[in-house]
């Protein structure tokens, strides 16, 4: 087994690391660079994005012929981790949720005309996008089969009614991918649709307050009351909504892991200078066994998460759905993200708990990791089903 990165990918990874260090991390200490939702101000974001484009570090997940970098999933894993070092990092390269997952889905499944209309403006950074699936109880959450929002055929169009919530980025998005029920078939009852923010028949009810920082556009509750969608804006085919969801979430879950690993590494690194210099009970903190146990344990679990993530990325590059491997990575990395940040706070003491470092921002942000794109318990349930079905072959080398 060869764990060496392709030299071309490693060169890109190093360039991204340098760009993050020189162009993005300094903005975290500039109060004027902060905007709504405790994220980078949109005007400053556009300035940094222009620099990233000029440096050839734009849309790494998209084909070169559409203005991206054309990286394989393994290359994305290495580069997204570097972007995740800064809390502002991924969005500066057009590699943040939800646009990242939406672009990947559209690139894989949309028609040529749909790509020109709906995908290209997202790649170019001219519009933001949103994936509209999750519903209030008793509707769909981790289980899409509970979908209540319906699209019914009337007068040659699909007419949508229903309610969605926790729709990331909806407050800024112009292009939307909507999952709605079109029949009661258990496997082919859902369909995917494309619509624009300017179309009538839908509204944002509220931007839901959350405990942590937000992606641009927040997390919104949406109501549909007569939104009309043409057949040209059906993504894939009627009845393929569940398939579209699986295609999107498979890679999107893994790209979350990639970015979170960068944040986990940064969280530990914030404590390094302090534990090397701070003296307590006659010795540097770094020389105390208890501190070493904390650092060593977090470092080991970060590396475990990286290996799980990279294995899943490699399988995706081979054309495998990697459902089992993505679920394992999602659970493990969500856990270690919180552990690494908590370790950094514990080592810095009161300073870590304050806003003098980025750790408290990360701590509030990280709690969502065990919930978004499927709760950890759901992924463990998926793994148990694979185990019971495959037996000892669960651990096969393929």
KAZIUR-V796067 format. One record per backbone hydrogen bond with DSSP energy under -0.5 kcal/mol. CO is the residue of the C=O (numbers start at 0). NH is the residue of the N-H. If there is no record, write none. Layout:
# KAZIUR-V796067
co:nh
CO:NH
CO:NH
This chain:
# KAZIUR-V796067
co:nh
0:2
5:9
6:10
7:11
8:12
9:13
10:14
11:15
12:16
13:17
14:18
15:19
16:20
17:21
18:22
18:23
19:23
19:24
23:26
23:27
24:27
25:28
26:29
28:30
29:32
30:33
32:40
34:37
35:38
36:213
38:34
40:44
41:45
42:46
43:47
44:48
45:49
46:50
47:51
48:52
49:53
50:54
51:56
52:55
58:61
58:68
58:69
59:70
61:69
62:65
62:67
63:66
71:75
72:76
73:77
74:78
75:79
76:80
77:81
78:82
79:83
81:84
82:85
85:88
87:91
88:91
88:92
89:92
89:94
90:93
92:58
95:99
97:101
98:102
99:103
100:104
101:105
102:106
103:107
104:108
105:109
110:114
111:115
112:116
113:117
113:118
114:118
114:119
118:121
118:122
119:123
120:125
120:126
121:124
127:173
127:174
129:131
129:176
130:132
131:178
133:164
135:138
139:134
141:143
142:140
142:145
143:146
148:180
149:160
151:153
151:158
153:156
156:153
156:158
157:159
157:228
158:151
159:225
159:226
160:149
161:223
163:221
165:167
166:169
166:219
168:171
168:172
173:196
174:129
175:177
175:194
176:131
177:179
177:192
179:190
180:150
184:188
188:181
188:182
189:240
190:179
191:234
192:177
194:175
195:198
199:227
200:224
200:226
202:204
202:222
205:207
205:220
214:217
216:170
217:168
218:207
219:166
220:204
220:205
221:163
222:202
223:161
226:159
228:157
229:232
230:233
232:193
232:234
234:191
236:239
239:243
240:244
241:245
242:246
243:247
244:248
245:249
246:250
247:251
248:252
249:253
250:254
251:255
252:256
253:257
254:258
255:259
256:260
257:261
258:262
259:263
260:264
261:265
262:266
263:267
264:268
265:269
266:270
267:270
267:271
268:271
268:272
270:274
271:275
272:276
273:277
274:285
277:284
279:282
282:279
283:286
284:287
287:291
288:292
289:293
290:294
291:295
292:296
293:297
294:298
295:299
296:300
297:301
298:302
299:303
300:304
301:305
302:306
303:307
304:308
305:309
306:310
307:311
308:312
309:313
310:314
311:315
312:316
313:317
314:317
314:319
315:318
321:325
322:326
323:327
324:328
325:329
326:330
327:331
328:332
329:333
330:334
331:335
332:336
333:337
334:338
335:339
336:340
337:341
338:342
339:343
340:344
341:345
342:346
343:347
344:348
347:350
348:351
348:352
349:353
353:356
353:359
357:361
358:362
359:363
360:364
361:365
362:366
364:367
365:368
366:369
367:370
367:371
369:375
370:373
374:377
374:378
375:379
376:380
377:381
378:382
379:383
380:384
381:385
382:386
383:387
384:388
385:389
386:390
389:392
390:393
391:394
392:395
